[in-house]
Amino acid sequence: MAKLYSKKKLAPQNMLPKKETISFLLNYSKALSAYKVGNVSIEIIAN
């Protein structure tokens, strides 16, 4: 009978982001504005 090998999971199953990471992403998305002028797309971060 053939041997069955399984790889161990490298990452833990309950990976949750830190509150700082969520806050950073939300603030970044609030400050990001995208404009399309003709064929050009312009992204501006308003700080």
C-alpha positions as CSV (number, residue, x, y, z in Angstrom):
1,M,0.0,0.0,0.0
2,A,1.3,3.4,-0.9
3,K,2.4,5.7,1.9
4,L,0.3,8.9,2.3
5,Y,2.2,12.0,3.2
6,S,0.6,15.2,4.2
7,K,2.2,18.6,4.7
8,K,1.9,20.3,8.0
9,K,0.1,23.6,7.9
10,L,2.6,26.5,8.1
11,A,0.2,29.2,9.2
12,P,-2.1,29.0,12.2
13,Q,-5.8,28.8,11.3
14,N,-7.0,31.8,13.4
15,M,-5.0,34.6,12.0
16,L,-6.5,37.9,12.8
17,P,-5.2,41.4,11.8
18,K,-4.1,43.8,14.5
19,K,-6.3,46.8,15.3
20,E,-3.5,49.1,14.1
21,T,-3.5,47.3,10.6
22,I,-7.2,47.8,10.2
23,S,-7.0,51.4,11.3
24,F,-4.2,52.1,8.9
25,L,-6.1,50.6,5.9
26,L,-9.3,52.4,6.7
27,N,-7.5,55.8,7.1
28,Y,-5.6,55.1,3.8
29,S,-8.7,54.3,1.9
30,K,-10.4,57.5,3.2
31,A,-7.5,59.6,2.1
32,L,-7.2,58.1,-1.4
33,S,-8.9,59.8,-4.3
34,A,-8.9,58.5,-7.9
35,Y,-9.7,60.7,-10.9
36,K,-9.9,59.8,-14.5
37,V,-8.8,62.5,-16.9
38,G,-9.1,61.4,-20.5
39,N,-7.2,58.1,-20.8
40,V,-5.1,58.8,-17.7
41,S,-6.0,57.6,-14.2
42,I,-4.7,59.8,-11.3
43,E,-4.6,58.6,-7.7
44,I,-4.0,61.2,-5.0
45,I,-3.5,60.7,-1.3
46,A,-4.7,63.7,0.7
47,N,-2.8,63.9,4.0
